[in-house]
Amino acid sequence: KRHGSGTYYHANNDRYEGEFCDDMMQGRGEYHYAGHEVYSGEWEANRRHGRGRLDYHDGSHYDGQWVEDSRHGQGCMKYADGSEYSGGWANDVRRGEGRIRYADGSEYSGGWEANLRCGQGEMKHPDGS
């Protein structure tokens, strides 16, 4: 059984470097996915759990809280198109209070549900409208 710090190479060319406990990824570690994505952060029972950052192959990245492999809690997502969302997440979707700045310069601040603007909020456009 793996226990302590080390590196594990998966058959699909994924690689994990970090801490193990009872043969599971546990504690801090960095996971390199074969598709060129990299997660660096906390693990619990082989799942991303706690604080961490995932860099996607398209240049976007998420930095924030994770629960059982999903973005959950507070976090910031910077998208490849230049848009940036900062706020609440639940089960991998924007939820709760958050603010997004779109690539065109417009901004929305307010409520979110299932990745959609929902409830009270304010939209601002670059021209001031």
TANORBEL-V472568 format. One record per backbone hydrogen bond with DSSP energy under -1.0 kcal/mol. CO is the residue of the C=O (numbers start at 0). NH is the residue of the N-H. Records with the same first field share a line. If there is no record, write none. Layout:
# TANORBEL-V472568
CO: NH / NH
This chain:
# TANORBEL-V472568
1: 22
3: 19
5: 17
7: 15
9: 12
13: 9
14: 31
15: 7
16: 29
17: 5
18: 25
19: 3
20: 23
23: 20
24: 45
26: 42
27: 18
28: 40
29: 16
30: 38
31: 14
32: 35
36: 32
37: 54
38: 30
39: 52
40: 28
41: 48
42: 26
43: 46
46: 43
47: 68
49: 65
50: 41
51: 63
52: 39
53: 61
54: 37
55: 58
59: 55
60: 77
61: 53
62: 75
63: 51
64: 71
65: 49
66: 69
69: 66
70: 91
72: 88
73: 64
74: 86
75: 62
76: 84
77: 60
78: 81
82: 78
83: 100
84: 76
85: 98
86: 74
87: 94
88: 72
89: 92
92: 89
93: 114
95: 111
96: 87
97: 109
98: 85
99: 107
100: 83
101: 104
105: 101
106: 123
107: 99
108: 121
109: 97
110: 117
111: 95
112: 115
115: 112
119: 110
121: 108
123: 106
124: 127
